[in-house]
Amino acid sequence: MPVDSQATIRFLISTSPSNVFSLRGYLSAQAQQTGLYPYISKLTMPAAFTSTTLGIEGSDDNVTFVTLGDFRGAYTQAAVVANTVILLPPDVTRDWRYIRLTSSASQAAQRDIAVDVSYINMAPTR
């Protein structure tokens, strides 16, 4: 699976949610024709980051966001600490145009989380 250039999701000095990350720009006509769909494959936490539980929300219209979960009703969450990497499977974010993160703890300063976007060769489920 090819990996696209790294981008960031930003938490300001406050609680959640983060800014919105758009997967829409990664969904090119060429990618669609070949069956490649983008998804967030990796989140890299910065060296200065307050330990927290991260949640993931998705939206089709960049207005109404829903908490993402699996078919069992389990929400997509991860306990994170500074300087760690979170690997995400394709089915978490591939069907959503807009993604944002939620945090259970406030950050003392602006924090940028590095995002890797990968592609998977399959049709979306929605």
Backbone torsions as a table, in degrees:
resi	resn	phi	psi	omega
1	MET	NA	124.8	177.6
2	PRO	-69.1	148.1	177.5
3	VAL	-112.8	131.7	179.8
4	ASP	-85.9	170.9	-178.8
5	SER	-58.7	152.2	-176.9
6	GLN	-74.8	141.0	176.8
7	ALA	-126.6	-172.4	179.6
8	THR	-136.5	153.5	167.6
9	ILE	-115.4	134.6	-171.9
10	ARG	-114.9	132.0	167.2
11	PHE	-102.8	128.5	174.8
12	LEU	-81.7	-178.3	179.7
13	ILE	-75.0	84.7	-179.0
14	SER	177.9	-170.4	174.5
15	THR	-85.7	-170.7	-175.2
16	SER	-74.0	170.1	3.2
17	PRO	-90.5	173.2	176.7
18	SER	-76.8	-179.2	170.4
19	ASN	-68.8	168.9	-177.6
20	VAL	-89.3	133.4	175.7
21	PHE	-104.8	125.0	-177.2
22	SER	-99.0	120.9	172.7
23	LEU	-84.7	-9.9	-176.1
24	ARG	-57.8	-41.4	-179.5
25	GLY	-66.2	-19.5	179.7
26	TYR	-87.3	-10.5	-176.8
27	LEU	-95.4	80.3	-178.5
28	SER	-80.7	162.4	177.3
29	ALA	-60.9	-39.1	179.6
30	GLN	-64.5	-42.1	179.0
31	ALA	-62.9	-41.5	179.7
32	GLN	-63.9	-40.5	-179.3
33	GLN	-64.8	-32.1	179.5
34	THR	-92.4	0.1	177.6
35	GLY	81.1	17.9	178.8
36	LEU	-92.6	128.4	180.0
37	TYR	-123.4	134.6	-177.1
38	PRO	-78.2	150.9	172.1
39	TYR	-152.6	156.0	175.7
40	ILE	-78.8	116.5	-175.4
41	SER	-98.8	-23.3	-175.4
42	LYS	-153.2	137.8	171.8
43	LEU	-117.5	126.5	178.9
44	THR	-112.0	117.0	-177.6
45	MET	-77.4	141.8	179.5
46	PRO	-71.1	164.6	-179.5
47	ALA	-63.7	-32.9	176.5
48	ALA	-104.6	100.4	-179.1
49	PHE	-153.3	129.3	178.6
50	THR	-74.0	128.8	179.4
51	SER	-53.4	139.4	-175.4
52	THR	-162.1	174.2	168.4
53	THR	-104.6	120.5	177.7
54	LEU	-92.9	137.8	171.9
55	GLY	-116.3	161.5	-179.7
56	ILE	-122.6	132.1	177.1
57	GLU	-120.4	148.0	179.2
58	GLY	-128.0	156.3	179.4
59	SER	-149.6	146.8	173.1
60	ASP	-92.6	-23.7	-173.1
61	ASP	-118.2	1.9	-179.0
62	ASN	64.5	21.0	177.3
63	VAL	-123.4	-57.0	-178.4
64	THR	-99.1	115.7	179.8
65	PHE	-107.2	143.0	177.1
66	VAL	-123.4	148.5	176.0
67	THR	-71.6	128.7	-177.4
68	LEU	-83.5	142.2	178.9
69	GLY	-149.7	-176.7	178.7
70	ASP	-105.8	-178.2	-176.3
71	PHE	-65.1	-16.1	177.9
72	ARG	-88.0	-3.5	-178.9
73	GLY	88.7	5.9	178.2
74	ALA	-80.8	126.6	180.0
75	TYR	-73.0	149.2	177.7
76	THR	-81.8	103.9	-179.3
77	GLN	-139.0	154.5	177.0
78	ALA	-146.1	134.7	172.4
79	ALA	-79.5	123.8	-176.1
80	VAL	-126.8	153.7	174.9
81	VAL	-131.4	171.9	-179.1
82	ALA	-60.1	148.1	172.0
83	ASN	61.0	38.7	178.0
84	THR	-124.2	167.0	180.0
85	VAL	-119.4	135.8	175.5
86	ILE	-113.2	121.1	177.0
87	LEU	-96.5	131.6	-177.9
88	LEU	-114.3	134.5	174.8
89	PRO	-72.5	156.7	-175.8
90	PRO	-56.5	-36.3	-173.5
91	ASP	-70.6	-8.6	179.6
92	VAL	-72.4	-46.3	-172.2
93	THR	-121.7	-5.6	-170.7
94	ARG	-66.3	-23.0	-176.9
95	ASP	-95.5	8.9	-176.3
96	TRP	-118.4	141.3	178.6
97	ARG	-82.1	-34.6	-176.1
98	TYR	-127.1	136.6	-178.0
99	ILE	-128.9	141.5	168.5
100	ARG	-141.7	159.8	-179.1
101	LEU	-107.0	151.0	172.5
102	THR	-117.8	154.9	-176.8
103	SER	-134.8	141.7	178.1
104	SER	-86.4	-4.3	-179.2
105	ALA	-133.3	147.5	175.1
106	SER	-75.3	150.3	174.5
107	GLN	-100.8	143.8	-177.7
108	ALA	-74.4	-18.4	179.7
109	ALA	-153.1	173.7	177.0
110	GLN	-60.4	136.6	179.9
111	ARG	-128.0	131.8	177.0
112	ASP	-108.4	122.5	177.8
113	ILE	-100.0	123.9	179.7
114	ALA	-72.7	137.9	-177.2
115	VAL	-122.8	130.5	170.6
116	ASP	-106.5	132.7	176.2
117	VAL	-107.8	125.2	176.8
118	SER	-114.6	175.6	179.5
119	TYR	-126.1	143.1	176.2
120	ILE	-123.9	142.5	-177.1
121	ASN	-91.7	88.2	177.1
122	MET	-170.2	159.2	179.6
123	ALA	-78.1	147.8	175.4
124	PRO	-66.4	157.8	-177.4
125	THR	-90.6	-8.8	-179.9
126	ARG	-119.2	NA	NA
